[in-house]
Amino acid sequence: MTHEFGHIVGGMACGATLTDFDLAPWRMPYSLHSPDPHPLVTLWAGPLLGVAVPFIGAALVRKRWAWFIADFCLIANGGYLALAWLSGDRFLDTPRLLAAGAHPGSIVVYCMVTIGVGYVWFRSDCIHFLAPQPESGEPCRAPERRQRVS
């Protein structure tokens, strides 16, 4: 949701006209802008806000479950751009970014950082939430949550 909302906000910020959108969670969300004077802004706003909004929310809430969601969004946004590149479907973000003039290296760096960091952090979250709970009276040996700088 935050990813697609990012496209909408990015389009509005650069003067694009939103012609159609669907944010229903049970379907593939989309947003269409025409005309779009700055498609790179509109397209990059999705993955950037798709990561930034959950991280800002988690920093404000300061709860482990909020970081779980933020870390999922991190790996999901990077994974989406990587898989969209592999699929080559012209309606997905990565082929549209490339067609709009995005440097392939910027997409590679974004994917490597978000997938790499996202994997490590999300794995830690999954271990924390899915590990068997100790018997009462037995100390918990779950890994400590890393400290984040807001």
C-alpha positions, 0 to 999 in steps of 0.5 A: 500500500505504501509503495503504490501510495508513493507513486500517487504522491510522487505523481502529484508532486511533479504535476502528473495527472492521475487517471486511474488507480486501484489500492485494493489489497486483494488485487495487484495495486496500480496507479496510472498517470497521464500526462506525466511530465517527470515519470522518473519521479513518479516511478521512484517515489513508489519504492522509496516511499514504500520503504520510508513510510513504514520505517518512519512509522516504526521509528515513531511507534518504537515497537518490535511488531512495527519494525517487523512490518518495516523490515518486510516492506524493505525486502518486499520493495527490493524483491519486487523491483528485482523480480519485475526486472526478471519478468520483463513485463512492461507494466511493472515498475522496473521495465517502466523505470528503464524505459523512462531513463533510469540508470540500471545501476541505480536499480541494482544498488537499490535492490542489493541494499533493500534485499540484503539489509531487508533479509538480515533484519526480517530474518531476525524478526521472524526468529524473534516472533516465530521461535518457540517460547521458553517454559515459564521460569526459563530465561529467553535466549532470543537474539536482541533487537538491533538498535536503530537510529531515527 
